[in-house]
């Protein structure tokens, strides 16, 4: 059986940028034996945020999700977008990130170490986004990166 390379989008979110965790996260990710194929600092605009989170549009938390990724809750207007490619990349990266709810995340994961449930906004400050499937990974990379920005 041939293992297929999976593509995954990682976003280092505004709360992580505010806490200056980007270097730690990128360093730790480099240890996972997954190839980085794109990286950029992005000032997220509403249209990009809406496209990324279009699957959540009908959910009650959607407006706060947009405010979060736009940096409104943390007074930070930038995130880091990283595209990865590798065998079993989704599982490796999601295991590293930990559960979405930081209170439920293992303390050894990035969300367990640095995330929190924000008592002011009632949202998860969960430090990073990681694609939840190879299909969504490809879809999300296509949203955040042009083909010319990726290094195969």
Residue pairs with C-beta under 8 A, 6 or more apart in sequence:
3 87
3 88
4 87
4 134
5 85
5 86
5 87
5 89
6 85
6 86
6 87
6 88
6 89
6 90
6 134
6 137
7 37
7 83
7 84
7 85
7 89
7 131
7 134
7 137
7 138
7 141
8 34
8 83
8 84
8 85
8 89
8 90
8 93
8 130
8 131
8 134
8 137
8 141
9 81
9 82
9 83
9 84
9 129
9 130
9 131
9 137
9 140
9 141
9 144
10 29
10 81
10 82
10 83
10 84
10 93
10 128
10 129
10 130
10 131
11 69
11 79
11 80
11 81
11 82
11 128
11 129
11 144
12 21
12 22
12 25
12 26
12 79
12 80
12 82
12 127
12 128
13 68
13 69
13 79
13 125
13 126
13 127
13 128
13 129
14 68
14 69
14 70
14 71
14 73
14 74
14 76
14 77
14 78
14 79
15 73
15 74
15 76
15 115
15 118
15 125
15 126
15 127
16 22
16 25
16 114
16 127
16 128
17 71
17 74
17 76
17 78
17 79
17 80
18 74
18 75
18 76
19 114
21 114
21 127
22 80
25 110
25 127
25 128
26 39
26 80
26 82
28 96
28 110
29 36
29 82
29 84
29 93
29 96
30 36
32 86
32 92
32 93
32 96
33 86
33 92
34 84
34 85
34 86
34 89
34 92
34 93
35 84
35 85
35 86
36 82
36 83
36 84
37 83
37 84
37 85
37 150
37 151
37 152
38 81
38 82
38 83
38 141
38 145
38 149
38 150
38 151
39 80
39 81
39 82
39 83
40 80
40 81
40 145
40 149
41 78
41 79
41 80
42 48
42 78
42 79
42 80
42 81
42 144
43 77
43 78
44 69
44 70
44 71
44 77
44 78
44 79
45 70
46 66
46 70
48 143
48 144
49 66
49 69
49 70
50 57
50 66
51 143
52 69
52 140
52 143
52 144
53 62
53 65
53 66
53 69
56 62
56 65
59 65
61 123
64 121
64 122
64 123
65 123
67 73
67 121
68 121
68 123
69 79
70 77
71 77
71 78
71 79
73 118
73 120
73 121
73 123
73 125
74 125
81 144
81 145
83 141
83 144
83 145
83 150
84 93
85 152
86 92
89 134
89 137
90 130
90 131
90 132
90 133
90 134
90 137
93 130
93 131
94 130
94 132
95 109
96 109
96 110
96 130
97 109
97 110
97 111
97 126
97 127
97 128
97 130
98 105
98 106
98 109
98 110
98 111
98 112
98 115
99 105
99 106
99 109
99 111
100 111
100 124
100 126
101 117
101 124
101 126
102 111
102 112
102 114
102 115
102 116
102 117
102 124
102 125
102 126
102 127
103 116
103 117
105 111
105 112
105 115
105 126
106 112
107 113
110 127
110 128
111 126
111 127
111 128
114 127
115 124
115 125
115 126
115 127
116 125
117 123
117 124
117 125
118 124
118 125
131 137
131 140
141 150
